[in-house]
Amino acid sequence: MRVLLDTHAFLWWCEDDPQLSPKAREAMEGSECSVSFASFWEIAIKCSLEKLRLPTAPEKYIPEQMSLNGFDQLEISFRQMMRTAKLPFHHRDPFDRLLIAQALEEELPMVSRDPMVERYGVARIW
């Protein structure tokens, strides 16, 4: 099975954070995990605003963690970006909206603690 990781799921996995649920951890261990370029962008912005601190600079941390964990990168397509225009406004956050559009377009379940994901018809693992 292939899953899309929400940004927090990616970060919590990398840091072995106990906030990552046992069900999410199990799904990630048994699946091909994809991390969106949208998550990389979100991490970069939050680091620049000092809302997120990583052990090393994001440009070093992200590639190291992706390689170490064997995660795949999910690029952002035009089709996925345009799908955001068709989504209802359960979320105003542009990162969440793009991740949801990607999950819908790629027909991927999403590892996320955010219950709002399900309101878009995305299968959520948590």
VEXBA-967785 format. One line per 4 residues: number of its first residue (from 1); for each residue x, y, z of N, C-alpha, C, O, CB. Coordinates in nm, 3 decimals, decimal comma. Each point is the difference from the previous one (the first is absolute). Glycine has a CB too. Example, Ala and Ser with C-alpha at 12.3 -4.5 7.8 and 13.67 -1.06 7.14 Angstrom:
# VEXBA-967785
1	1,319 -0,569 0,780 -0,089 0,119 0,000 0,090 0,120 0,000 0,104 -0,002 0,066 -0,293 -0,115 0,059 | 0,154 0,222 -0,197 0,082 0,119 0,006 -0,077 0,109 0,073 0,051 0,111 0,017 0,067 -0,174 -0,232
//
This chain:
# VEXBA-967785
1	0,086 -0,119 0,000 -0,086 0,119 0,000 0,090 0,124 0,000 0,107 0,002 0,059 -0,294 -0,126 0,065 | 0,138 0,226 -0,192 0,070 0,130 -0,003 -0,085 0,100 0,077 -0,122 0,003 -0,015 0,232 -0,055 -0,210 | -0,044 0,135 0,308 -0,070 0,102 0,078 0,069 0,135 -0,017 0,119 0,008 -0,028 -0,192 -0,183 0,194 | -0,006 0,280 -0,148 0,053 0,137 0,000 0,009 0,046 0,145 -0,097 -0,009 0,075 -0,002 0,060 -0,304
5	0,215 -0,003 0,267 0,020 0,047 0,136 -0,034 0,147 0,012 0,045 0,083 -0,079 0,132 -0,255 0,112 | -0,257 0,205 0,066 -0,019 0,140 0,035 0,134 0,050 0,056 0,081 -0,080 0,047 -0,334 0,050 0,002 | 0,275 0,158 -0,053 0,128 0,056 0,042 0,036 -0,041 0,142 0,113 -0,038 0,027 -0,151 0,230 -0,180 | -0,059 -0,183 0,244 0,030 -0,036 0,139 0,033 -0,148 0,013 0,084 -0,036 0,083 -0,236 0,219 -0,006
9	0,089 -0,269 -0,156 0,030 -0,143 0,006 0,145 -0,026 -0,043 0,070 -0,079 0,062 -0,313 0,024 -0,109 | 0,286 0,123 -0,058 0,139 -0,011 -0,045 0,096 0,043 0,110 0,094 -0,072 0,032 -0,167 0,114 -0,269 | 0,048 0,075 0,294 0,090 0,052 0,104 -0,001 -0,086 0,125 0,106 -0,027 0,057 -0,143 0,257 -0,146 | -0,080 -0,273 0,131 -0,009 -0,083 0,121 0,067 -0,135 -0,020 0,061 -0,053 0,093 -0,274 0,169 -0,032
13	0,202 -0,173 -0,180 0,069 -0,125 -0,029 0,152 0,021 0,011 0,070 -0,079 0,063 -0,260 0,005 -0,215 | 0,239 0,180 0,089 0,144 0,027 -0,002 0,057 0,020 0,140 0,114 -0,038 0,027 -0,142 0,140 -0,251 | -0,051 -0,044 0,311 0,047 0,029 0,136 -0,048 -0,104 0,101 0,022 0,016 0,121 -0,022 0,225 -0,179 | -0,063 -0,348 0,011 -0,054 -0,105 0,087 -0,086 0,061 0,111 0,010 -0,037 0,117 0,190 -0,107 -0,167
17	-0,284 0,237 0,009 -0,086 0,074 0,093 -0,118 -0,087 0,044 -0,066 -0,060 -0,084 0,134 0,279 -0,024 | -0,095 -0,225 0,239 -0,112 -0,082 0,047 -0,137 0,052 -0,043 -0,101 -0,069 0,018 0,243 0,008 0,175 | -0,149 0,181 -0,250 -0,128 0,051 -0,050 -0,048 -0,078 -0,122 -0,118 0,003 -0,034 0,179 0,222 0,121 | 0,032 -0,296 -0,155 -0,038 -0,083 -0,113 -0,071 -0,123 0,055 0,057 -0,076 0,078 0,139 0,159 -0,220
21	-0,321 -0,102 0,102 -0,080 -0,108 0,056 0,057 -0,137 -0,037 0,068 -0,014 -0,101 -0,271 0,162 0,089 | 0,175 -0,248 0,095 0,046 -0,135 -0,033 -0,054 -0,050 -0,135 0,073 -0,065 -0,075 -0,062 0,018 0,320 | -0,136 0,078 -0,277 -0,059 -0,041 -0,128 0,073 0,068 -0,117 0,028 -0,064 -0,101 -0,252 0,029 0,214 | 0,254 0,164 -0,097 0,073 0,072 -0,105 0,140 -0,059 -0,017 0,045 -0,021 -0,113 -0,177 0,230 0,164
25	0,198 -0,235 0,059 0,135 -0,056 -0,004 -0,001 -0,137 -0,070 0,086 -0,029 -0,083 -0,028 0,152 0,298 | -0,156 -0,206 -0,182 -0,012 -0,132 -0,062 -0,023 0,011 -0,151 0,059 -0,073 -0,078 -0,150 -0,017 0,295 | 0,004 0,182 -0,255 -0,028 0,020 -0,143 0,125 0,047 -0,073 0,027 -0,044 -0,112 -0,266 0,099 0,167 | 0,314 0,033 0,007 0,121 0,051 -0,064 0,107 -0,108 -0,012 0,074 -0,003 -0,098 -0,126 0,230 0,189
29	0,059 -0,314 0,006 0,100 -0,108 -0,003 -0,032 -0,100 -0,110 0,092 -0,061 -0,056 -0,054 0,090 0,301 | -0,166 -0,047 -0,276 -0,039 -0,101 -0,097 -0,038 0,054 -0,136 -0,058 -0,072 -0,081 -0,017 -0,059 0,270 | 0,108 0,257 -0,216 -0,044 0,063 -0,125 0,113 0,073 -0,069 0,105 0,028 0,059 -0,333 -0,005 0,037 | 0,204 0,007 -0,222 0,086 0,091 -0,075 -0,048 0,141 0,035 -0,114 0,036 -0,030 0,158 -0,205 -0,162
33	0,041 0,247 0,255 -0,039 0,134 0,047 0,048 0,108 -0,095 0,116 0,002 -0,041 -0,108 -0,085 0,277 | -0,101 0,172 -0,270 0,032 0,114 -0,086 -0,014 0,128 0,082 -0,091 0,014 0,081 0,013 -0,138 -0,288 | 0,171 0,215 0,183 -0,002 0,132 0,063 -0,006 0,103 -0,112 0,081 -0,003 -0,092 0,050 -0,077 0,298 | -0,227 0,169 -0,196 -0,024 0,098 -0,104 0,101 0,115 0,003 0,050 0,038 0,106 -0,291 -0,098 -0,097
37	0,267 0,113 -0,127 0,078 0,124 -0,007 -0,069 0,111 0,080 0,066 0,091 0,049 0,023 -0,159 -0,276 | -0,222 0,059 0,238 -0,073 0,099 0,081 0,044 -0,005 0,145 0,008 0,103 0,066 -0,204 -0,122 -0,221 | 0,225 -0,100 0,206 0,050 -0,012 0,138 0,139 0,060 0,014 0,031 0,064 0,100 -0,168 -0,272 -0,071 | 0,221 0,188 -0,131 0,134 0,061 0,005 -0,011 0,152 0,004 0,073 0,067 0,072 0,023 -0,265 -0,197
41	-0,188 0,252 0,045 -0,023 0,144 -0,004 -0,052 0,049 0,135 0,046 0,102 0,052 -0,094 -0,115 -0,300 | -0,047 -0,061 0,305 -0,055 0,037 0,131 0,109 0,000 0,107 0,007 0,092 0,081 -0,230 -0,189 -0,149 | 0,307 -0,004 0,068 0,109 -0,008 0,097 0,095 0,118 -0,017 0,040 0,062 0,098 -0,058 -0,314 -0,096 | 0,055 0,283 -0,125 0,091 0,112 -0,027 -0,058 0,131 0,051 0,070 0,080 0,064 0,018 -0,201 -0,265
45	-0,215 0,144 0,173 -0,064 0,125 0,045 -0,008 0,006 0,152 0,032 0,102 0,059 -0,165 -0,095 -0,272 | 0,092 -0,116 0,276 -0,012 0,000 0,146 0,136 0,016 0,067 0,010 0,063 0,105 -0,213 -0,208 -0,124 | 0,308 0,089 -0,041 0,135 0,020 0,055 0,042 0,147 -0,014 0,058 0,058 0,092 0,002 -0,297 -0,149 | -0,089 0,298 -0,058 0,039 0,140 -0,022 -0,075 0,096 0,093 0,051 0,106 0,036 -0,001 -0,162 -0,274
49	-0,172 0,018 0,277 -0,079 0,081 0,093 0,028 -0,035 0,146 -0,058 0,059 0,091 -0,118 -0,042 -0,266 | 0,266 -0,113 0,194 0,038 -0,049 0,133 -0,118 -0,062 0,075 -0,007 0,004 0,123 0,184 0,171 -0,115 | -0,271 -0,233 -0,084 -0,111 -0,076 0,060 0,035 -0,147 0,010 -0,072 -0,077 0,063 -0,091 0,243 -0,156 | 0,274 -0,205 0,031 0,046 -0,138 0,001 0,152 0,001 0,009 0,068 0,076 -0,069 -0,268 -0,155 -0,066
53	0,251 -0,006 0,221 0,145 -0,017 0,012 0,034 -0,145 -0,028 -0,062 -0,092 0,054 0,079 0,280 0,115 | 0,081 -0,206 -0,254 0,048 -0,133 -0,034 0,142 -0,017 0,054 0,067 0,099 0,030 -0,212 -0,105 -0,237 | 0,191 -0,118 0,221 0,136 -0,022 0,050 0,108 0,059 -0,090 0,107 0,039 0,047 -0,190 -0,246 0,060 | 0,055 0,214 -0,238 0,091 0,063 -0,096 -0,084 0,085 -0,096 -0,123 -0,003 0,006 0,292 -0,190 0,011
57	-0,103 0,267 -0,104 -0,070 0,085 -0,096 -0,092 -0,087 -0,088 0,036 -0,112 -0,034 0,157 0,279 0,034 | -0,310 -0,114 -0,036 -0,096 -0,080 -0,079 0,059 -0,053 -0,130 -0,034 -0,111 -0,042 -0,148 0,246 0,142 | 0,268 -0,059 -0,165 0,057 -0,045 -0,127 0,094 -0,121 0,018 0,031 -0,070 -0,096 -0,049 0,305 0,011 | 0,061 -0,257 0,207 0,081 -0,119 0,033 -0,089 -0,108 0,062 0,010 -0,118 -0,035 0,195 0,263 0,069
61	-0,291 -0,105 0,057 -0,082 -0,092 0,076 -0,095 -0,081 -0,089 -0,008 -0,122 0,012 0,024 0,278 0,182 | -0,087 -0,088 -0,281 -0,102 -0,067 -0,082 0,062 -0,108 -0,090 -0,046 -0,114 0,003 -0,091 0,325 0,001 | 0,240 -0,178 -0,084 0,057 -0,106 -0,085 0,059 -0,116 0,081 -0,012 -0,116 -0,040 0,061 0,291 -0,131 | 0,013 -0,145 0,283 0,056 -0,106 0,084 -0,110 -0,093 0,051 0,015 -0,122 -0,005 0,172 0,274 0,073
65	-0,297 -0,094 -0,019 -0,109 -0,080 0,055 -0,073 -0,078 -0,109 -0,041 -0,114 0,021 0,016 0,281 0,163 | 0,009 -0,105 -0,299 -0,065 -0,071 -0,111 0,081 -0,123 -0,039 -0,055 -0,108 -0,020 -0,042 0,326 -0,064 | 0,228 -0,202 0,074 0,088 -0,111 -0,036 0,007 -0,104 0,111 -0,013 -0,120 -0,027 0,145 0,276 -0,114 | -0,113 -0,112 0,262 0,012 -0,090 0,115 -0,124 -0,088 0,015 0,011 -0,119 0,032 0,135 0,287 0,082
69	-0,263 -0,111 -0,137 -0,126 -0,070 0,021 -0,057 -0,065 -0,126 -0,101 -0,071 0,005 0,057 0,230 0,176 | 0,109 -0,136 -0,294 -0,047 -0,060 -0,125 -0,133 0,054 -0,048 -0,075 -0,070 -0,067 0,197 -0,131 0,132 | -0,151 0,327 -0,032 -0,125 0,062 -0,043 0,014 0,052 -0,143 0,109 0,038 -0,043 -0,163 0,024 0,282 | -0,058 -0,060 -0,311 -0,005 0,053 -0,136 -0,047 0,144 0,002 -0,080 0,040 0,085 0,035 -0,269 -0,176
73	0,094 0,308 -0,004 -0,046 0,137 -0,016 -0,120 0,001 -0,094 -0,001 -0,068 -0,102 0,234 0,159 0,141 | -0,333 -0,013 -0,003 -0,116 0,018 -0,087 0,003 0,142 -0,053 -0,025 0,096 0,072 -0,113 -0,268 0,056 | 0,171 0,184 -0,256 0,002 0,132 -0,063 -0,142 0,053 -0,014 -0,097 -0,075 0,009 0,309 0,015 -0,134 | -0,222 0,189 0,104 -0,130 0,065 -0,013 -0,030 0,021 -0,148 0,076 0,067 -0,071 -0,049 0,048 0,296
77	-0,137 -0,171 -0,270 -0,037 0,015 -0,142 -0,100 0,114 -0,016 -0,063 0,045 0,096 0,103 -0,291 -0,135 | -0,052 0,292 -0,084 -0,099 0,102 -0,033 -0,141 -0,049 0,035 -0,080 0,074 0,056 0,229 0,012 -0,241 | -0,177 -0,211 0,151 -0,130 -0,062 0,028 -0,031 0,005 0,149 -0,113 0,032 0,039 0,142 -0,183 -0,239 | 0,069 0,121 0,283 -0,020 0,002 0,145 -0,025 0,143 0,049 -0,087 0,023 0,084 0,235 -0,226 -0,061
81	-0,071 0,298 -0,075 -0,021 0,139 0,040 -0,141 0,047 -0,036 -0,065 0,068 0,079 0,311 -0,023 -0,109 | -0,291 -0,080 -0,089 -0,133 0,043 -0,045 -0,110 -0,069 0,079 -0,109 0,055 0,014 0,202 -0,015 -0,241 | -0,067 -0,158 0,279 -0,099 -0,071 0,082 -0,033 0,080 0,126 -0,111 -0,009 0,051 0,195 -0,212 -0,139 | 0,011 0,300 0,137 -0,026 0,079 0,122 -0,114 0,099 -0,022 -0,071 0,033 0,095 0,311 -0,056 -0,030
85	-0,259 0,070 -0,188 -0,107 0,095 -0,030 -0,138 -0,063 0,013 -0,099 0,071 0,019 0,254 0,048 -0,172 | -0,162 -0,251 0,143 -0,127 -0,070 0,006 -0,034 -0,049 0,140 -0,109 -0,052 0,023 0,144 -0,016 -0,258 | 0,056 0,084 0,328 -0,022 -0,050 0,137 -0,090 0,094 0,079 0,012 0,122 -0,013 0,211 -0,234 0,006 | -0,311 0,058 0,088 -0,075 0,086 0,092 0,097 0,061 0,102 0,110 -0,050 0,018 -0,321 -0,091 -0,048
89	0,169 0,246 0,094 0,090 0,070 0,093 -0,015 -0,049 0,144 -0,030 0,078 0,090 0,018 0,120 -0,240 | 0,035 -0,329 0,169 0,010 -0,052 0,137 0,131 0,049 0,062 0,011 0,017 0,121 -0,149 -0,223 -0,182 | 0,237 0,227 -0,025 0,133 0,047 0,040 0,030 0,128 -0,075 -0,034 0,013 -0,118 0,114 -0,249 0,165 | -0,017 0,329 0,018 0,048 0,120 -0,068 0,151 -0,008 -0,023 0,055 0,074 -0,082 -0,240 0,060 0,187
93	0,251 -0,225 -0,034 0,145 -0,012 -0,008 0,040 -0,052 -0,139 -0,044 -0,108 -0,040 0,058 0,065 0,290 | 0,068 0,118 -0,323 0,035 -0,042 -0,137 0,080 -0,130 -0,004 -0,013 -0,076 -0,096 0,012 0,315 0,033 | 0,083 -0,266 0,164 0,077 -0,125 0,002 -0,094 -0,119 0,015 0,012 -0,098 -0,073 0,186 0,219 0,172 | -0,291 -0,112 -0,005 -0,095 -0,109 0,021 -0,085 -0,022 -0,125 -0,024 -0,114 -0,039 0,019 0,166 0,285
97	-0,039 0,055 -0,307 -0,084 -0,012 -0,119 0,076 -0,069 -0,114 -0,057 -0,083 -0,072 -0,068 0,290 0,141 | 0,251 -0,174 -0,086 0,078 -0,062 -0,106 0,027 -0,147 0,031 -0,007 -0,084 -0,089 0,112 0,305 0,038 | -0,074 -0,253 0,176 0,020 -0,141 0,037 -0,127 -0,081 -0,024 0,006 -0,112 -0,049 0,165 0,182 0,221 | -0,284 -0,014 -0,137 -0,128 -0,068 -0,021 -0,027 -0,020 -0,149 -0,042 -0,108 -0,042 -0,047 0,207 0,256
101	0,115 0,004 -0,293 -0,018 -0,012 -0,146 0,092 -0,109 -0,056 -0,041 -0,076 -0,088 -0,023 0,320 0,074 | 0,185 -0,251 0,063 0,092 -0,103 -0,047 -0,050 -0,139 0,039 0,003 -0,093 -0,082 0,189 0,255 0,099 | -0,238 -0,177 0,105 -0,052 -0,129 0,045 -0,118 -0,041 -0,087 -0,011 -0,117 -0,038 0,086 0,165 0,274 | -0,163 0,045 -0,268 -0,116 -0,031 -0,085 0,042 -0,036 -0,142 -0,046 -0,100 -0,055 -0,091 0,256 0,194
105	0,223 -0,077 -0,197 0,043 -0,023 -0,138 0,079 -0,129 -0,016 -0,013 -0,069 -0,101 0,017 0,315 0,069 | 0,076 -0,279 0,132 0,083 -0,121 -0,007 -0,068 -0,121 0,064 0,054 -0,110 -0,002 0,148 0,256 0,006 | -0,321 -0,123 0,052 -0,077 -0,105 0,067 0,082 -0,067 0,110 0,011 -0,122 0,006 -0,140 0,085 -0,218 | 0,185 0,122 0,298 0,084 -0,048 0,110 -0,067 0,026 0,134 -0,059 0,106 0,021 0,264 -0,066 -0,159
109	-0,198 -0,136 0,230 -0,039 0,032 0,137 0,105 0,092 0,060 0,115 0,001 -0,044 -0,237 -0,223 0,071 | 0,082 0,298 0,071 0,090 0,098 0,061 0,021 -0,033 0,147 -0,095 -0,023 0,075 0,017 0,199 -0,237 | 0,204 -0,178 0,203 0,033 -0,018 0,141 -0,003 0,140 0,061 0,088 0,082 -0,025 0,057 -0,293 -0,016 | -0,248 0,235 0,124 -0,021 0,134 0,056 -0,084 -0,008 0,126 -0,092 -0,081 0,010 0,109 0,181 -0,239
113	0,016 -0,016 0,325 -0,084 0,005 0,120 -0,121 0,091 -0,021 -0,089 0,005 0,085 0,292 -0,046 0,056 | -0,207 0,112 -0,252 -0,105 0,098 -0,028 -0,129 -0,069 -0,047 -0,004 -0,049 -0,113 0,181 0,218 0,054 | -0,281 -0,173 0,142 -0,124 -0,066 -0,041 -0,071 0,071 -0,115 -0,086 -0,060 -0,066 0,065 -0,020 0,298 | 0,055 0,204 -0,258 -0,063 0,077 -0,108 0,030 -0,061 -0,137 -0,075 0,020 -0,095 0,092 0,186 0,236
117	0,094 -0,280 -0,151 0,039 -0,065 -0,126 -0,114 -0,087 -0,053 -0,025 -0,004 -0,121 0,266 0,006 0,195 | -0,309 -0,069 0,016 -0,108 -0,092 -0,040 -0,119 0,073 -0,062 -0,073 -0,058 -0,080 0,145 -0,095 0,262 | -0,090 0,280 -0,147 -0,113 0,076 -0,055 0,016 0,024 -0,151 -0,096 0,035 -0,068 0,067 0,075 0,291 | 0,150 -0,129 -0,272 0,027 0,015 -0,144 -0,011 -0,133 -0,074 0,017 -0,005 -0,121 0,133 0,198 0,174
121	-0,177 -0,301 0,021 -0,009 -0,131 -0,063 0,133 -0,072 -0,009 0,013 -0,098 -0,073 -0,203 0,184 -0,053 | 0,290 -0,038 0,200 0,130 -0,065 0,003 0,001 -0,102 0,115 -0,041 0,031 0,112 0,155 0,176 -0,211 | -0,067 -0,327 0,069 0,015 -0,101 0,106 0,114 0,046 0,090 0,110 0,030 -0,046 -0,196 -0,219 -0,104 | 0,058 0,193 0,280 0,099 0,048 0,098 0,043 -0,114 0,090 -0,082 -0,078 0,049 -0,018 0,310 -0,055
125	0,231 -0,240 0,027 0,055 -0,099 0,090 0,053 0,075 0,122 0,087 0,086 -0,011 -0,027 -0,247 -0,180 | -0,114 0,126 0,306 0,051 0,057 0,125 -0,035 -0,091 0,116 0,034 0,030 0,114 -0,057 0,201 -0,205
//
